[in-house]
Amino acid sequence: MEKKHSFVLGNNKHQTQIFGFTSQSSSLFQYTDKKNKEKIAKMICIDHLSFSFDQKLGFRDYCSNALNPAFKQVERYSLKKSVIKFYRDRKRGLTVLFANLNSRISIYSDIWFDQWQTHSYIGVTYH
C-alpha cells in the first residue's frame, strides 16, 4: 500500500510543501493596533456606522473570542482621526487620478434623505 498508494496515506516523498500557508508559519497574519484602527475606520465609512460601533459588547466579544484575542478597542477620538485620514487619502488619490486624465469630466451630485428623515446621503457621479 505504501509503495503504490503513498499519496493516499500522505506519505508521498516527492510532494513539495508550500511555505507560508502552514500552521508553523507566522507570516500569514500579523495583528497590529494600527491596522486594526485603519480597518475599523474603513468599515465605519463604507457601512455608514457610528463611531461607537466598535464599543458595543457583542462586537468586542466577537472580535476578541472568534477572530483575535489580541483585539483592542479603539477610542472614539482616535477613530475619528483615522476616519479623517482615510477620507484625505481617498481624496488625494482621486485628485491625482483626475489630474492625470486627458479628458473632460462632468461631476454631478445629489442629496437626499431616507423616508423617516433621519439619515441624509450625498451621491457624486462623474462622467
N, CA, C and O atoms as CSV, one atom per row, in Angstrom:
chain,resi,resn,atom,element,x,y,z
A,1,MET,N,N,0.828,-1.190,0.000
A,1,MET,CA,C,0.000,0.000,0.000
A,1,MET,C,C,0.875,1.257,0.000
A,1,MET,O,O,0.586,2.213,-0.720
A,2,GLU,N,N,1.938,1.258,0.801
A,2,GLU,CA,C,2.805,2.428,0.865
A,2,GLU,C,C,3.550,2.658,-0.442
A,2,GLU,O,O,3.790,3.807,-0.810
A,3,LYS,N,N,3.922,1.596,-1.157
A,3,LYS,CA,C,4.667,1.751,-2.390
A,3,LYS,C,C,3.797,2.262,-3.528
A,3,LYS,O,O,4.226,3.135,-4.282
A,4,LYS,N,N,2.587,1.739,-3.669
A,4,LYS,CA,C,1.753,2.088,-4.817
A,4,LYS,C,C,0.808,3.261,-4.537
A,4,LYS,O,O,0.457,3.997,-5.459
A,5,HIS,N,N,0.393,3.446,-3.287
A,5,HIS,CA,C,-0.600,4.465,-2.978
A,5,HIS,C,C,-0.139,5.368,-1.834
A,5,HIS,O,O,-0.904,5.643,-0.910
A,6,SER,N,N,1.072,5.813,-1.895
A,6,SER,CA,C,1.596,6.630,-0.800
A,6,SER,C,C,0.899,7.985,-0.719
A,6,SER,O,O,0.813,8.565,0.363
A,7,PHE,N,N,0.396,8.501,-1.848
A,7,PHE,CA,C,-0.282,9.790,-1.836
A,7,PHE,C,C,-1.588,9.736,-1.050
A,7,PHE,O,O,-2.015,10.747,-0.493
A,8,VAL,N,N,-2.222,8.574,-0.999
A,8,VAL,CA,C,-3.458,8.417,-0.230
A,8,VAL,C,C,-3.160,8.470,1.264
A,8,VAL,O,O,-3.938,9.022,2.042
A,9,LEU,N,N,-2.052,7.904,1.649
A,9,LEU,CA,C,-1.669,7.879,3.054
A,9,LEU,C,C,-0.986,9.163,3.507
A,9,LEU,O,O,-0.761,9.362,4.701
A,10,GLY,N,N,-0.657,10.030,2.558
A,10,GLY,CA,C,0.033,11.270,2.898
A,10,GLY,C,C,1.521,11.080,3.081
A,10,GLY,O,O,2.175,11.900,3.726
A,11,ASN,N,N,2.064,10.021,2.527
A,11,ASN,CA,C,3.487,9.735,2.682
A,11,ASN,C,C,4.258,9.967,1.398
A,11,ASN,O,O,5.341,9.408,1.228
A,12,ASN,N,N,3.748,10.752,0.515
A,12,ASN,CA,C,4.408,10.977,-0.764
A,12,ASN,C,C,5.660,11.815,-0.538
A,12,ASN,O,O,5.565,12.977,-0.142
A,13,LYS,N,N,6.813,11.242,-0.781
A,13,LYS,CA,C,8.094,11.913,-0.528
A,13,LYS,C,C,8.403,12.969,-1.582
A,13,LYS,O,O,9.250,13.834,-1.360
A,14,HIS,N,N,7.721,12.906,-2.733
A,14,HIS,CA,C,8.008,13.840,-3.824
A,14,HIS,C,C,7.126,15.084,-3.776
A,14,HIS,O,O,7.290,15.991,-4.592
A,15,GLN,N,N,6.210,15.131,-2.848
A,15,GLN,CA,C,5.303,16.269,-2.744
A,15,GLN,C,C,6.015,17.415,-2.032
A,15,GLN,O,O,6.615,17.226,-0.974
A,16,THR,N,N,5.941,18.605,-2.625
A,16,THR,CA,C,6.591,19.763,-2.016
A,16,THR,C,C,5.611,20.469,-1.090
A,16,THR,O,O,4.397,20.395,-1.278
A,17,GLN,N,N,6.142,21.140,-0.108
A,17,GLN,CA,C,5.327,21.862,0.853
A,17,GLN,C,C,5.345,23.337,0.505
A,17,GLN,O,O,6.400,23.896,0.206
A,18,ILE,N,N,4.195,23.960,0.541
A,18,ILE,CA,C,4.093,25.387,0.253
A,18,ILE,C,C,4.302,26.132,1.569
A,18,ILE,O,O,3.493,26.016,2.489
A,19,PHE,N,N,5.368,26.882,1.653
A,19,PHE,CA,C,5.662,27.614,2.870
A,19,PHE,C,C,4.825,28.878,2.917
A,19,PHE,O,O,4.509,29.457,1.877
A,20,GLY,N,N,4.471,29.300,4.095
A,20,GLY,CA,C,3.655,30.491,4.278
A,20,GLY,C,C,2.198,30.158,4.515
A,20,GLY,O,O,1.436,31.022,4.948
A,21,PHE,N,N,1.787,28.925,4.243
A,21,PHE,CA,C,0.405,28.528,4.450
A,21,PHE,C,C,0.297,27.372,5.436
A,21,PHE,O,O,-0.716,26.673,5.470
A,22,THR,N,N,1.316,27.177,6.220
A,22,THR,CA,C,1.283,26.107,7.203
A,22,THR,C,C,1.080,26.709,8.579
A,22,THR,O,O,1.264,27.912,8.768
A,23,SER,N,N,0.709,25.899,9.522
A,23,SER,CA,C,0.495,26.394,10.880
A,23,SER,C,C,1.809,26.783,11.555
A,23,SER,O,O,1.798,27.476,12.573
A,24,GLN,N,N,2.932,26.349,11.002
A,24,GLN,CA,C,4.229,26.677,11.596
A,24,GLN,C,C,4.683,28.074,11.222
A,24,GLN,O,O,5.582,28.627,11.856
A,25,SER,N,N,4.073,28.649,10.202
A,25,SER,CA,C,4.492,29.959,9.730
A,25,SER,C,C,3.670,31.056,10.398
A,25,SER,O,O,2.451,30.936,10.517
A,26,SER,N,N,4.333,32.123,10.831
A,26,SER,CA,C,3.618,33.247,11.429
A,26,SER,C,C,3.479,34.399,10.450
A,26,SER,O,O,2.984,35.459,10.833
A,27,SER,N,N,3.899,34.231,9.194
A,27,SER,CA,C,3.841,35.311,8.222
A,27,SER,C,C,2.483,35.426,7.552
A,27,SER,O,O,2.264,36.346,6.765
A,28,LEU,N,N,1.566,34.513,7.847
A,28,LEU,CA,C,0.262,34.541,7.198
A,28,LEU,C,C,-0.571,35.723,7.676
A,28,LEU,O,O,-1.162,36.420,6.851
A,29,PHE,N,N,-0.635,35.964,8.950
A,29,PHE,CA,C,-1.397,37.083,9.503
A,29,PHE,C,C,-0.677,37.613,10.731
A,29,PHE,O,O,-0.237,36.856,11.597
A,30,GLN,N,N,-0.571,38.922,10.780
A,30,GLN,CA,C,0.060,39.533,11.944
A,30,GLN,C,C,-0.814,40.692,12.398
A,30,GLN,O,O,-1.077,41.616,11.629
A,31,TYR,N,N,-1.264,40.642,13.643
A,31,TYR,CA,C,-2.144,41.659,14.205
A,31,TYR,C,C,-1.336,42.869,14.651
A,31,TYR,O,O,-0.311,42.733,15.319
A,32,THR,N,N,-1.809,44.056,14.273
A,32,THR,CA,C,-1.241,45.299,14.793
A,32,THR,C,C,-2.391,46.232,15.161
A,32,THR,O,O,-3.449,46.204,14.534
A,33,ASP,N,N,-2.173,47.059,16.184
A,33,ASP,CA,C,-3.198,48.019,16.580
A,33,ASP,C,C,-3.451,49.033,15.477
A,33,ASP,O,O,-4.589,49.454,15.270
A,34,LYS,N,N,-2.404,49.429,14.769
A,34,LYS,CA,C,-2.539,50.408,13.687
A,34,LYS,C,C,-3.445,49.869,12.583
A,34,LYS,O,O,-4.340,50.571,12.112
A,35,LYS,N,N,-3.214,48.632,12.176
A,35,LYS,CA,C,-4.032,48.027,11.124
A,35,LYS,C,C,-5.471,47.859,11.608
A,35,LYS,O,O,-6.411,48.075,10.842
A,36,ASN,N,N,-5.649,47.479,12.864
A,36,ASN,CA,C,-6.983,47.345,13.445
A,36,ASN,C,C,-7.724,48.675,13.376
A,36,ASN,O,O,-8.887,48.718,12.974
A,37,LYS,N,N,-7.062,49.751,13.763
A,37,LYS,CA,C,-7.672,51.076,13.756
A,37,LYS,C,C,-8.060,51.502,12.339
A,37,LYS,O,O,-9.150,52.032,12.120
A,38,GLU,N,N,-7.166,51.268,11.386
A,38,GLU,CA,C,-7.441,51.643,9.996
A,38,GLU,C,C,-8.612,50.853,9.419
A,38,GLU,O,O,-9.462,51.420,8.733
A,39,LYS,N,N,-8.663,49.562,9.689
A,39,LYS,CA,C,-9.717,48.717,9.134
A,39,LYS,C,C,-11.078,49.014,9.759
A,39,LYS,O,O,-12.094,48.956,9.067
A,40,ILE,N,N,-11.119,49.332,11.054
A,40,ILE,CA,C,-12.390,49.703,11.684
A,40,ILE,C,C,-12.870,51.039,11.128
A,40,ILE,O,O,-14.065,51.206,10.883
A,41,ALA,N,N,-11.962,51.995,10.923
A,41,ALA,CA,C,-12.335,53.283,10.336
A,41,ALA,C,C,-12.889,53.093,8.925
A,41,ALA,O,O,-13.882,53.720,8.555
A,42,LYS,N,N,-12.251,52.235,8.147
A,42,LYS,CA,C,-12.726,51.961,6.782
A,42,LYS,C,C,-14.111,51.307,6.819
A,42,LYS,O,O,-14.981,51.653,6.020
A,43,MET,N,N,-14.315,50.366,7.741
A,43,MET,CA,C,-15.608,49.702,7.868
A,43,MET,C,C,-16.694,50.709,8.246
A,43,MET,O,O,-17.806,50.635,7.723
A,44,ILE,N,N,-16.395,51.637,9.136
A,44,ILE,CA,C,-17.361,52.650,9.548
A,44,ILE,C,C,-17.738,53.541,8.371
A,44,ILE,O,O,-18.905,53.897,8.208
A,45,CYS,N,N,-16.758,53.900,7.553
A,45,CYS,CA,C,-17.034,54.737,6.379
A,45,CYS,C,C,-17.864,53.991,5.338
A,45,CYS,O,O,-18.839,54.531,4.815
A,46,ILE,N,N,-17.489,52.778,5.043
A,46,ILE,CA,C,-18.168,52.015,3.995
A,46,ILE,C,C,-19.599,51.660,4.395
A,46,ILE,O,O,-20.513,51.771,3.578
A,47,ASP,N,N,-19.801,51.238,5.635
A,47,ASP,CA,C,-21.111,50.765,6.073
A,47,ASP,C,C,-21.943,51.826,6.785
A,47,ASP,O,O,-23.027,51.520,7.283
A,48,HIS,N,N,-21.459,53.069,6.844
A,48,HIS,CA,C,-22.175,54.180,7.476
A,48,HIS,C,C,-22.530,53.857,8.923
A,48,HIS,O,O,-23.678,54.016,9.339
A,49,LEU,N,N,-21.551,53.408,9.677
A,49,LEU,CA,C,-21.758,53.052,11.083
A,49,LEU,C,C,-21.392,54.223,11.987
A,49,LEU,O,O,-20.721,55.160,11.557
A,50,SER,N,N,-21.829,54.167,13.225
A,50,SER,CA,C,-21.490,55.212,14.182
A,50,SER,C,C,-20.074,54.991,14.715
A,50,SER,O,O,-19.524,53.895,14.608
A,51,PHE,N,N,-19.499,56.036,15.284
A,51,PHE,CA,C,-18.153,55.923,15.843
A,51,PHE,C,C,-18.115,55.010,17.064
A,51,PHE,O,O,-17.051,54.525,17.446
A,52,SER,N,N,-19.247,54.782,17.660
A,52,SER,CA,C,-19.282,53.917,18.836
A,52,SER,C,C,-19.552,52.456,18.466
A,52,SER,O,O,-19.741,51.626,19.356
A,53,PHE,N,N,-19.574,52.133,17.194
A,53,PHE,CA,C,-19.882,50.766,16.757
A,53,PHE,C,C,-18.946,49.740,17.382
A,53,PHE,O,O,-19.398,48.696,17.853
A,54,ASP,N,N,-17.642,50.026,17.392
A,54,ASP,CA,C,-16.688,49.038,17.900
A,54,ASP,C,C,-16.699,48.941,19.425
A,54,ASP,O,O,-16.000,48.100,19.991
A,55,GLN,N,N,-17.481,49.788,20.098
A,55,GLN,CA,C,-17.543,49.737,21.549
A,55,GLN,C,C,-18.705,48.892,22.057
A,55,GLN,O,O,-18.872,48.730,23.266
A,56,LYS,N,N,-19.499,48.359,21.154
A,56,LYS,CA,C,-20.620,47.506,21.554
A,56,LYS,C,C,-20.087,46.168,22.056
A,56,LYS,O,O,-19.139,45.614,21.498
A,57,LEU,N,N,-20.703,45.662,23.109
A,57,LEU,CA,C,-20.218,44.445,23.764
A,57,LEU,C,C,-20.196,43.241,22.826
A,57,LEU,O,O,-19.246,42.459,22.843
A,58,GLY,N,N,-21.228,43.090,22.016
A,58,GLY,CA,C,-21.285,41.949,21.105
A,58,GLY,C,C,-20.154,41.958,20.102
A,58,GLY,O,O,-19.556,40.916,19.836
A,59,PHE,N,N,-19.850,43.121,19.538
A,59,PHE,CA,C,-18.764,43.233,18.567
A,59,PHE,C,C,-17.416,42.952,19.222
A,59,PHE,O,O,-16.588,42.236,18.660
A,60,ARG,N,N,-17.195,43.513,20.406
A,60,ARG,CA,C,-15.927,43.285,21.104
A,60,ARG,C,C,-15.753,41.820,21.475
A,60,ARG,O,O,-14.662,41.265,21.345
A,61,ASP,N,N,-16.834,41.193,21.938
A,61,ASP,CA,C,-16.778,39.781,22.288
A,61,ASP,C,C,-16.479,38.926,21.064
A,61,ASP,O,O,-15.672,37.998,21.127
A,62,TYR,N,N,-17.131,39.243,19.954
A,62,TYR,CA,C,-16.898,38.502,18.716
A,62,TYR,C,C,-15.440,38.623,18.262
A,62,TYR,O,O,-14.800,37.624,17.934
A,63,CYS,N,N,-14.929,39.841,18.246
A,63,CYS,CA,C,-13.553,40.055,17.781
A,63,CYS,C,C,-12.533,39.384,18.694
A,63,CYS,O,O,-11.608,38.728,18.214
A,64,SER,N,N,-12.692,39.542,19.987
A,64,SER,CA,C,-11.673,39.009,20.897
A,64,SER,C,C,-11.758,37.500,21.078
A,64,SER,O,O,-10.748,36.866,21.385
A,65,ASN,N,N,-12.932,36.908,20.898
A,65,ASN,CA,C,-13.058,35.465,21.103
A,65,ASN,C,C,-13.067,34.652,19.821
A,65,ASN,O,O,-12.595,33.515,19.809
A,66,ALA,N,N,-13.597,35.214,18.742
A,66,ALA,CA,C,-13.685,34.452,17.496
A,66,ALA,C,C,-12.580,34.806,16.513
A,66,ALA,O,O,-12.120,33.941,15.769
A,67,LEU,N,N,-12.148,36.052,16.496
A,67,LEU,CA,C,-11.159,36.465,15.500
A,67,LEU,C,C,-9.742,36.516,16.048
A,67,LEU,O,O,-8.846,35.836,15.546
A,68,ASN,N,N,-9.545,37.329,17.082
A,68,ASN,CA,C,-8.193,37.508,17.588
A,68,ASN,C,C,-8.233,37.932,19.060
A,68,ASN,O,O,-8.818,38.964,19.386
A,69,PRO,N,N,-7.630,37.161,19.933
A,69,PRO,CA,C,-7.624,37.534,21.350
A,69,PRO,C,C,-6.863,38.825,21.634
A,69,PRO,O,O,-7.047,39.427,22.692
A,70,ALA,N,N,-6.019,39.257,20.714
A,70,ALA,CA,C,-5.238,40.487,20.915
A,70,ALA,C,C,-6.019,41.738,20.513
A,70,ALA,O,O,-5.484,42.845,20.582
A,71,PHE,N,N,-7.275,41.579,20.093
A,71,PHE,CA,C,-8.092,42.720,19.667
A,71,PHE,C,C,-8.194,43.753,20.777
A,71,PHE,O,O,-8.457,43.417,21.932
A,72,LYS,N,N,-7.983,45.024,20.412
A,72,LYS,CA,C,-8.101,46.114,21.380
A,72,LYS,C,C,-9.119,47.118,20.869
A,72,LYS,O,O,-9.167,47.432,19.680
A,73,GLN,N,N,-9.918,47.606,21.779
A,73,GLN,CA,C,-10.931,48.599,21.444
A,73,GLN,C,C,-10.255,49.901,21.027
A,73,GLN,O,O,-9.245,50.300,21.608
A,74,VAL,N,N,-10.818,50.557,20.020
A,74,VAL,CA,C,-10.287,51.827,19.535
A,74,VAL,C,C,-11.136,52.950,20.122
A,74,VAL,O,O,-12.364,52.920,20.030
A,75,GLU,N,N,-10.490,53.926,20.716
A,75,GLU,CA,C,-11.203,55.051,21.312
A,75,GLU,C,C,-11.817,55.922,20.221
A,75,GLU,O,O,-11.311,55.977,19.100
A,76,ARG,N,N,-12.913,56.603,20.557
A,76,ARG,CA,C,-13.637,57.413,19.572
A,76,ARG,C,C,-12.772,58.499,18.956
A,76,ARG,O,O,-12.802,58.699,17.742
A,77,TYR,N,N,-12.002,59.201,19.776
A,77,TYR,CA,C,-11.176,60.295,19.266
A,77,TYR,C,C,-10.143,59.759,18.272
A,77,TYR,O,O,-9.918,60.355,17.219
A,78,SER,N,N,-9.534,58.658,18.607
A,78,SER,CA,C,-8.557,58.044,17.724
A,78,SER,C,C,-9.219,57.551,16.440
A,78,SER,O,O,-8.650,57.655,15.354
A,79,LEU,N,N,-10.424,57.016,16.580
A,79,LEU,CA,C,-11.170,56.535,15.425
A,79,LEU,C,C,-11.561,57.689,14.509
A,79,LEU,O,O,-11.519,57.560,13.285
A,80,LYS,N,N,-11.936,58.805,15.099
A,80,LYS,CA,C,-12.279,59.993,14.318
A,80,LYS,C,C,-11.081,60.441,13.491
A,80,LYS,O,O,-11.227,60.774,12.315
A,81,LYS,N,N,-9.902,60.450,14.097
A,81,LYS,CA,C,-8.693,60.822,13.360
A,81,LYS,C,C,-8.415,59.848,12.214
A,81,LYS,O,O,-7.980,60.258,11.138
A,82,SER,N,N,-8.667,58.560,12.447
A,82,SER,CA,C,-8.445,57.560,11.408
A,82,SER,C,C,-9.425,57.727,10.254
A,82,SER,O,O,-9.052,57.546,9.095
A,83,VAL,N,N,-10.683,58.073,10.561
A,83,VAL,CA,C,-11.677,58.295,9.506
A,83,VAL,C,C,-11.297,59.521,8.679
A,83,VAL,O,O,-11.411,59.498,7.454
A,84,ILE,N,N,-10.854,60.573,9.324
A,84,ILE,CA,C,-10.430,61.778,8.599
A,84,ILE,C,C,-9.216,61.471,7.722
A,84,ILE,O,O,-9.136,61.947,6.589
A,85,LYS,N,N,-8.277,60.684,8.232
A,85,LYS,CA,C,-7.111,60.293,7.437
A,85,LYS,C,C,-7.539,59.445,6.238
A,85,LYS,O,O,-7.032,59.630,5.131
A,86,PHE,N,N,-8.477,58.508,6.460
A,86,PHE,CA,C,-8.996,57.681,5.373
A,86,PHE,C,C,-9.624,58.556,4.299
A,86,PHE,O,O,-9.393,58.333,3.111
A,87,TYR,N,N,-10.421,59.555,4.700
A,87,TYR,CA,C,-11.051,60.491,3.767
A,87,TYR,C,C,-10.001,61.270,2.980
A,87,TYR,O,O,-10.098,61.384,1.758
A,88,ARG,N,N,-9.005,61.805,3.673
A,88,ARG,CA,C,-7.971,62.601,2.997
A,88,ARG,C,C,-7.160,61.758,2.015
A,88,ARG,O,O,-6.821,62.225,0.928
A,89,ASP,N,N,-6.851,60.531,2.391
A,89,ASP,CA,C,-6.114,59.643,1.483
A,89,ASP,C,C,-6.927,59.353,0.225
A,89,ASP,O,O,-6.393,59.384,-0.883
A,90,ARG,N,N,-8.213,59.074,0.394
A,90,ARG,CA,C,-9.080,58.805,-0.760
A,90,ARG,C,C,-9.217,60.049,-1.634
A,90,ARG,O,O,-9.185,59.956,-2.861
A,91,LYS,N,N,-9.369,61.215,-1.000
A,91,LYS,CA,C,-9.495,62.467,-1.743
A,91,LYS,C,C,-8.221,62.753,-2.532
A,91,LYS,O,O,-8.278,63.161,-3.691
A,92,ARG,N,N,-7.075,62.535,-1.896
A,92,ARG,CA,C,-5.794,62.743,-2.563
A,92,ARG,C,C,-5.659,61.809,-3.774
A,92,ARG,O,O,-5.195,62.221,-4.837
A,93,GLY,N,N,-6.067,60.558,-3.598
A,93,GLY,CA,C,-5.994,59.600,-4.701
A,93,GLY,C,C,-6.887,59.995,-5.865
A,93,GLY,O,O,-6.488,59.871,-7.023
A,94,LEU,N,N,-8.103,60.473,-5.567
A,94,LEU,CA,C,-8.999,60.919,-6.637
A,94,LEU,C,C,-8.478,62.176,-7.319
A,94,LEU,O,O,-8.612,62.324,-8.534
A,95,THR,N,N,-7.888,63.079,-6.551
A,95,THR,CA,C,-7.313,64.295,-7.129
A,95,THR,C,C,-6.206,63.947,-8.116
A,95,THR,O,O,-6.141,64.522,-9.203
A,96,VAL,N,N,-5.339,63.015,-7.748
A,96,VAL,CA,C,-4.267,62.580,-8.639
A,96,VAL,C,C,-4.852,61.895,-9.875
A,96,VAL,O,O,-4.385,62.131,-10.990
A,97,LEU,N,N,-5.855,61.059,-9.691
A,97,LEU,CA,C,-6.488,60.370,-10.811
A,97,LEU,C,C,-7.085,61.361,-11.801
A,97,LEU,O,O,-6.859,61.248,-13.006
A,98,PHE,N,N,-7.852,62.341,-11.297
A,98,PHE,CA,C,-8.472,63.321,-12.185
A,98,PHE,C,C,-7.444,64.235,-12.839
A,98,PHE,O,O,-7.626,64.641,-13.987
A,99,ALA,N,N,-6.384,64.560,-12.141
A,99,ALA,CA,C,-5.358,65.444,-12.695
A,99,ALA,C,C,-4.604,64.782,-13.849
A,99,ALA,O,O,-4.118,65.470,-14.747
A,100,ASN,N,N,-4.505,63.471,-13.830
A,100,ASN,CA,C,-3.760,62.763,-14.874
A,100,ASN,C,C,-4.610,62.340,-16.063
A,100,ASN,O,O,-4.091,61.731,-16.998
A,101,LEU,N,N,-5.896,62.647,-16.048
A,101,LEU,CA,C,-6.750,62.304,-17.183
A,101,LEU,C,C,-6.569,63.311,-18.314
A,101,LEU,O,O,-6.356,64.499,-18.068
A,102,ASN,N,N,-6.653,62.840,-19.529
A,102,ASN,CA,C,-6.529,63.718,-20.692
A,102,ASN,C,C,-7.894,63.980,-21.309
A,102,ASN,O,O,-8.007,64.116,-22.527
A,103,SER,N,N,-8.917,64.052,-20.492
A,103,SER,CA,C,-10.266,64.293,-20.994
A,103,SER,C,C,-11.008,65.183,-20.020
A,103,SER,O,O,-10.493,65.533,-18.958
A,104,ARG,N,N,-12.223,65.545,-20.394
A,104,ARG,CA,C,-13.044,66.383,-19.535
A,104,ARG,C,C,-13.919,65.514,-18.649
A,104,ARG,O,O,-14.275,64.392,-19.010
A,105,ILE,N,N,-14.259,66.044,-17.492
A,105,ILE,CA,C,-15.074,65.310,-16.535
A,105,ILE,C,C,-16.278,66.169,-16.164
A,105,ILE,O,O,-16.154,67.368,-15.915
A,106,SER,N,N,-17.432,65.538,-16.133
A,106,SER,CA,C,-18.640,66.189,-15.664
A,106,SER,C,C,-19.002,65.553,-14.323
A,106,SER,O,O,-19.178,64.338,-14.228
A,107,ILE,N,N,-19.111,66.389,-13.289
A,107,ILE,CA,C,-19.412,65.890,-11.947
A,107,ILE,C,C,-20.814,66.341,-11.557
A,107,ILE,O,O,-21.168,67.508,-11.723
A,108,TYR,N,N,-21.606,65.408,-11.039
A,108,TYR,CA,C,-22.974,65.670,-10.630
A,108,TYR,C,C,-23.145,65.158,-9.200
A,108,TYR,O,O,-22.696,64.063,-8.863
A,109,SER,N,N,-23.792,65.959,-8.375
A,109,SER,CA,C,-24.045,65.494,-7.004
A,109,SER,C,C,-25.531,65.654,-6.677
A,109,SER,O,O,-26.220,66.513,-7.229
A,110,ASP,N,N,-25.992,64.823,-5.784
A,110,ASP,CA,C,-27.388,64.845,-5.375
A,110,ASP,C,C,-27.449,64.536,-3.885
A,110,ASP,O,O,-26.698,63.697,-3.387
A,111,ILE,N,N,-28.341,65.213,-3.180
A,111,ILE,CA,C,-28.512,64.996,-1.748
A,111,ILE,C,C,-29.950,64.551,-1.511
A,111,ILE,O,O,-30.881,65.121,-2.080
A,112,TRP,N,N,-30.132,63.537,-0.675
A,112,TRP,CA,C,-31.474,63.064,-0.357
A,112,TRP,C,C,-31.518,62.522,1.052
A,112,TRP,O,O,-30.482,62.311,1.683
A,113,PHE,N,N,-32.739,62.294,1.548
A,113,PHE,CA,C,-32.986,61.768,2.893
A,113,PHE,C,C,-33.707,60.435,2.789
A,113,PHE,O,O,-34.339,60.135,1.777
A,114,ASP,N,N,-33.606,59.637,3.845
A,114,ASP,CA,C,-34.399,58.409,3.877
A,114,ASP,C,C,-35.848,58.774,4.198
A,114,ASP,O,O,-36.154,59.933,4.482
A,115,GLN,N,N,-36.730,57.788,4.151
A,115,GLN,CA,C,-38.163,58.078,4.297
A,115,GLN,C,C,-38.543,58.596,5.677
A,115,GLN,O,O,-39.605,59.202,5.820
A,116,TRP,N,N,-37.726,58.384,6.687
A,116,TRP,CA,C,-38.021,58.884,8.032
A,116,TRP,C,C,-37.297,60.189,8.339
A,116,TRP,O,O,-37.397,60.709,9.451
A,117,GLN,N,N,-36.570,60.718,7.362
A,117,GLN,CA,C,-35.830,61.978,7.504
A,117,GLN,C,C,-34.820,61.909,8.643
A,117,GLN,O,O,-34.589,62.905,9.328
A,118,THR,N,N,-34.215,60.733,8.851
A,118,THR,CA,C,-33.231,60.590,9.922
A,118,THR,C,C,-31.806,60.535,9.394
A,118,THR,O,O,-30.872,60.910,10.103
A,119,HIS,N,N,-31.622,60.074,8.163
A,119,HIS,CA,C,-30.294,59.982,7.572
A,119,HIS,C,C,-30.271,60.762,6.255
A,119,HIS,O,O,-31.200,60.678,5.452
A,120,SER,N,N,-29.213,61.505,6.054
A,120,SER,CA,C,-29.056,62.190,4.772
A,120,SER,C,C,-27.893,61.562,4.019
A,120,SER,O,O,-26.944,61.055,4.618
A,121,TYR,N,N,-27.985,61.605,2.710
A,121,TYR,CA,C,-26.986,60.988,1.843
A,121,TYR,C,C,-26.597,61.966,0.762
A,121,TYR,O,O,-27.386,62.818,0.353
A,122,ILE,N,N,-25.367,61.830,0.307
A,122,ILE,CA,C,-24.913,62.588,-0.848
A,122,ILE,C,C,-24.308,61.611,-1.836
A,122,ILE,O,O,-23.497,60.758,-1.472
A,123,GLY,N,N,-24.701,61.741,-3.057
A,123,GLY,CA,C,-24.161,60.893,-4.099
A,123,GLY,C,C,-23.411,61.738,-5.096
A,123,GLY,O,O,-23.885,62.808,-5.477
A,124,VAL,N,N,-22.262,61.290,-5.525
A,124,VAL,CA,C,-21.452,62.001,-6.509
A,124,VAL,C,C,-21.233,61.090,-7.698
A,124,VAL,O,O,-20.771,59.960,-7.544
A,125,THR,N,N,-21.561,61.573,-8.875
A,125,THR,CA,C,-21.385,60.809,-10.100
A,125,THR,C,C,-20.524,61.624,-11.052
A,125,THR,O,O,-20.680,62.841,-11.161
A,126,TYR,N,N,-19.639,60.961,-11.721
A,126,TYR,CA,C,-18.837,61.678,-12.723
A,126,TYR,C,C,-18.836,60.879,-14.017
A,126,TYR,O,O,-18.846,59.648,-14.015
A,127,HIS,N,N,-18.825,61.617,-15.121
A,127,HIS,CA,C,-18.786,61.013,-16.469
A,127,HIS,C,C,-17.622,61.617,-17.233
A,127,HIS,O,O,-17.392,61.262,-18.390
